[in-house]
């Protein structure tokens, strides 16, 4: 088998990493993309649909780690080990089991332990996962964290998108080219520039 980006070979041996890679190539999954960078989040809120307002969602990661552990303790008969990442290990065990509607779990995966997939690293990527397709991840976060002080939605006016994209590119070096630094990303960036008549993004 031939792999087109470093890090993809690992995906052949890990179901969750495979979902992450497939998600980045447009395959429908139960994952939703996140980032630990506010600038990257802003880029994706501004990047498309210039006629529509953008949105940036954020949540309290520390609170999520607490409630993430607690949710597995509610679901499993045996308590999960503590230490900040026990719920991630638990999710790897539980993620593909049948769905129990009483326990609509929500988990995040941070990509740094799977170093090697360039666009994931460039985007400071994270993913959230729910047990079913079509689950609104914003609702899942709200259900898990319970208090709206721990999550927030920022709205961005459509009229500001073009200006804000320029600011991200010029001041922070954030653009399609820098966020998709692999052969597939380069091809997509080139095609988008050709069809848009603009080689800057």
SULRABEL-V403526 format. One record per backbone hydrogen bond with DSSP energy under -1.0 kcal/mol. NH is the residue of the N-H (numbers start at 0). CO is the residue of the C=O. E is the energy in kcal/mol with one decimal. If there is no record, write none. Layout:
nh=NH co=CO e=E
nh=NH co=CO e=E
//
This chain:
nh=7 co=4 e=-2.0
nh=11 co=8 e=-1.1
nh=12 co=9 e=-2.1
nh=17 co=13 e=-2.5
nh=18 co=14 e=-2.0
nh=19 co=15 e=-1.9
nh=20 co=16 e=-2.5
nh=21 co=17 e=-2.8
nh=22 co=18 e=-2.6
nh=23 co=19 e=-1.7
nh=25 co=22 e=-1.6
nh=26 co=21 e=-2.5
nh=31 co=127 e=-1.7
nh=33 co=125 e=-3.0
nh=35 co=123 e=-2.1
nh=40 co=36 e=-2.2
nh=41 co=37 e=-2.1
nh=42 co=38 e=-2.2
nh=43 co=39 e=-2.1
nh=44 co=40 e=-1.6
nh=45 co=41 e=-1.7
nh=46 co=42 e=-2.0
nh=51 co=48 e=-2.2
nh=53 co=155 e=-2.6
nh=55 co=153 e=-2.5
nh=57 co=151 e=-2.4
nh=59 co=149 e=-2.6
nh=63 co=59 e=-2.3
nh=64 co=60 e=-2.3
nh=65 co=61 e=-1.7
nh=66 co=62 e=-2.7
nh=67 co=63 e=-3.1
nh=68 co=64 e=-1.8
nh=69 co=65 e=-2.1
nh=70 co=66 e=-2.3
nh=71 co=67 e=-1.1
nh=72 co=68 e=-1.7
nh=73 co=69 e=-1.7
nh=74 co=70 e=-1.7
nh=75 co=71 e=-3.2
nh=88 co=84 e=-1.7
nh=89 co=85 e=-2.6
nh=90 co=86 e=-2.2
nh=91 co=87 e=-1.6
nh=92 co=88 e=-1.2
nh=93 co=89 e=-2.6
nh=94 co=90 e=-2.7
nh=96 co=93 e=-2.2
nh=102 co=99 e=-2.5
nh=104 co=102 e=-2.0
nh=106 co=128 e=-2.0
nh=108 co=126 e=-3.0
nh=110 co=124 e=-1.8
nh=113 co=110 e=-2.6
nh=120 co=116 e=-1.7
nh=121 co=117 e=-2.8
nh=122 co=118 e=-2.0
nh=123 co=120 e=-1.2
nh=124 co=119 e=-2.5
nh=125 co=33 e=-2.0
nh=126 co=108 e=-2.4
nh=127 co=31 e=-2.3
nh=128 co=106 e=-2.8
nh=129 co=29 e=-1.0
nh=139 co=135 e=-2.1
nh=140 co=136 e=-2.5
nh=141 co=137 e=-2.2
nh=142 co=138 e=-2.5
nh=143 co=139 e=-2.1
nh=144 co=140 e=-3.1
nh=145 co=141 e=-2.1
nh=146 co=144 e=-2.3
nh=149 co=146 e=-2.2
nh=151 co=57 e=-2.4
nh=153 co=55 e=-3.2
nh=155 co=53 e=-2.8
nh=159 co=156 e=-1.7
nh=160 co=157 e=-1.2
nh=163 co=159 e=-2.6
nh=164 co=160 e=-2.6
nh=165 co=161 e=-1.7
nh=166 co=162 e=-2.0
nh=167 co=163 e=-2.4
nh=168 co=164 e=-2.1
nh=169 co=165 e=-2.9
nh=170 co=166 e=-2.6
nh=171 co=167 e=-1.1
nh=173 co=167 e=-2.3
nh=178 co=174 e=-1.9
nh=179 co=175 e=-1.4
nh=181 co=179 e=-1.8
nh=185 co=181 e=-2.9
nh=186 co=182 e=-2.2
nh=187 co=183 e=-2.2
nh=188 co=184 e=-2.7
nh=189 co=185 e=-2.4
nh=190 co=186 e=-2.4
nh=191 co=187 e=-2.5
nh=192 co=188 e=-2.3
nh=193 co=189 e=-2.3
nh=194 co=190 e=-2.4
nh=195 co=191 e=-1.9
nh=196 co=192 e=-1.2
nh=197 co=192 e=-2.0
//
